[in-house]
Amino acid sequence: MMTKTELNRFKMTLDAKRRELEGNVRNREGIAIEKTPDALDEVQHAAERELAIRTLDRESTLLRNVRAALRRIEEGSYGVCMHCEEDINLKRLNAVPWTPYCISCQEIADRRQEEFSEEFDELLVA
């Protein structure tokens, strides 16, 4: 069981991460489509835009996970795996404070995501 001090430390860490991500997600300057007469510049801008979109997508997902972790703190379920309902190891929470899963359940979720992604890719090729 986690102490009140540890819980407060995680809450402060998650609040700081939430503020940082909210600022990043609002800043969408890299996504603007710029027209330029130089084809090479167009390709460079398209590559930069693609990177900005992927970064925004990743940060948006992370922001949802951080907000969900803050809700779990408020509800009193923070630090408990949402799948197996066992306590999440403190070392894991220190490394990834927004995680909803213990390491074992996260590995299962990652494998399922990988399998789904491969099946989806096969459907696209077919």
C-alpha positions as CSV (number, residue, x, y, z in Angstrom):
1,M,0.0,0.0,0.0
2,M,1.2,3.5,-0.9
3,T,1.7,6.2,1.7
4,K,-0.1,9.5,1.5
5,T,3.3,11.2,0.9
6,E,4.1,8.9,-2.0
7,L,0.6,9.5,-3.4
8,N,1.0,13.3,-3.1
9,R,4.4,13.1,-4.9
10,F,2.8,11.2,-7.8
11,K,0.0,13.7,-7.9
12,M,2.4,16.6,-8.2
13,T,4.5,14.8,-10.8
14,L,1.3,14.0,-12.9
15,D,0.0,17.5,-12.5
16,A,3.3,19.0,-13.8
17,K,3.3,16.5,-16.8
18,R,-0.4,17.4,-17.5
19,R,0.4,21.1,-17.7
20,E,3.5,20.5,-19.9
21,L,1.5,18.3,-22.3
22,E,-1.5,20.6,-22.5
23,G,0.9,23.4,-23.6
24,N,2.4,21.1,-26.2
25,V,-0.9,19.8,-27.5
26,R,-2.2,23.4,-27.9
27,N,0.9,24.4,-30.0
28,R,0.1,23.1,-33.5
29,E,2.4,25.3,-35.5
30,G,4.3,22.4,-37.1
31,I,1.2,21.1,-38.7
32,A,0.4,24.1,-41.0
33,I,0.7,23.3,-44.7
34,E,3.1,25.7,-46.3
35,K,3.2,26.1,-50.1
36,T,6.6,26.8,-51.6
37,P,7.7,26.9,-55.2
38,D,10.6,24.6,-54.4
39,A,9.7,20.9,-54.6
40,L,12.5,20.0,-52.3
41,D,11.2,22.4,-49.7
42,E,7.7,20.9,-50.1
43,V,9.1,17.4,-49.3
44,Q,11.0,18.8,-46.3
45,H,7.9,20.6,-45.0
46,A,5.7,17.5,-45.5
47,A,8.3,15.4,-43.5
48,E,8.3,18.0,-40.8
49,R,4.5,18.1,-40.7
50,E,4.3,14.3,-40.5
51,L,6.7,14.3,-37.6
52,A,4.7,17.1,-35.9
53,I,1.5,15.1,-36.4
54,R,3.0,11.9,-34.9
55,T,4.4,13.9,-32.0
56,L,1.0,15.6,-31.4
57,D,-0.7,12.2,-31.5
58,R,1.7,10.6,-29.1
59,E,1.5,13.6,-26.7
60,S,-2.4,13.6,-26.9
61,T,-2.4,9.9,-26.0
62,L,0.0,10.5,-23.1
63,L,-2.1,13.5,-21.9
64,R,-5.2,11.2,-21.8
65,N,-3.2,8.6,-19.8
66,V,-2.0,11.3,-17.4
67,R,-5.5,12.7,-16.8
68,A,-6.8,9.1,-16.3
69,A,-4.1,8.6,-13.6
70,L,-5.1,11.8,-11.9
71,R,-8.7,10.6,-11.9
72,R,-7.6,7.3,-10.3
73,I,-5.8,9.2,-7.6
74,E,-9.0,11.1,-6.9
75,E,-11.1,7.9,-6.9
76,G,-8.6,6.1,-4.7
77,S,-7.6,3.4,-7.2
78,Y,-4.2,4.8,-8.3
79,G,-1.4,2.2,-8.1
80,V,-3.7,-0.8,-8.6
81,C,-3.5,-2.6,-12.0
82,M,-6.7,-2.0,-13.9
83,H,-6.5,-5.6,-15.3
84,C,-5.5,-7.9,-12.5
85,E,-6.2,-5.5,-9.6
86,E,-2.8,-6.2,-8.0
87,D,-0.7,-3.3,-6.7
88,I,1.6,-1.9,-9.3
89,N,5.3,-2.0,-8.2
90,L,6.5,1.4,-7.0
91,K,9.6,1.2,-9.2
92,R,7.2,1.0,-12.2
93,L,5.1,3.9,-11.0
94,N,8.3,6.0,-10.5
95,A,9.3,5.2,-14.1
96,V,5.8,5.5,-15.7
97,P,3.5,7.3,-13.2
98,W,0.6,7.3,-15.6
99,T,0.6,3.5,-16.2
100,P,-2.7,1.8,-15.6
101,Y,-1.1,-1.7,-15.6
102,C,1.4,-3.7,-13.7
103,I,4.4,-4.9,-15.9
104,S,2.9,-8.3,-16.6
105,C,-0.5,-7.0,-17.8
106,Q,1.3,-4.2,-19.8
107,E,3.3,-6.9,-21.6
108,I,0.1,-8.7,-22.5
109,A,-1.5,-5.5,-23.7
110,D,1.6,-4.7,-25.8
111,R,1.5,-8.1,-27.4
112,R,-2.2,-7.8,-28.2
113,Q,-1.6,-4.3,-29.7
114,E,1.2,-5.7,-31.8
115,E,-0.9,-8.6,-33.0
116,F,-3.8,-6.3,-33.8
117,S,-1.5,-3.9,-35.7
118,E,0.0,-6.8,-37.8
119,E,-3.5,-8.1,-38.6
120,F,-4.6,-4.6,-39.6
121,D,-1.6,-4.2,-41.8
122,E,-2.4,-7.5,-43.5
123,L,-5.9,-6.3,-44.2
124,L,-4.6,-3.1,-45.8
125,V,-2.3,-5.1,-48.1
126,A,-5.0,-7.6,-49.1
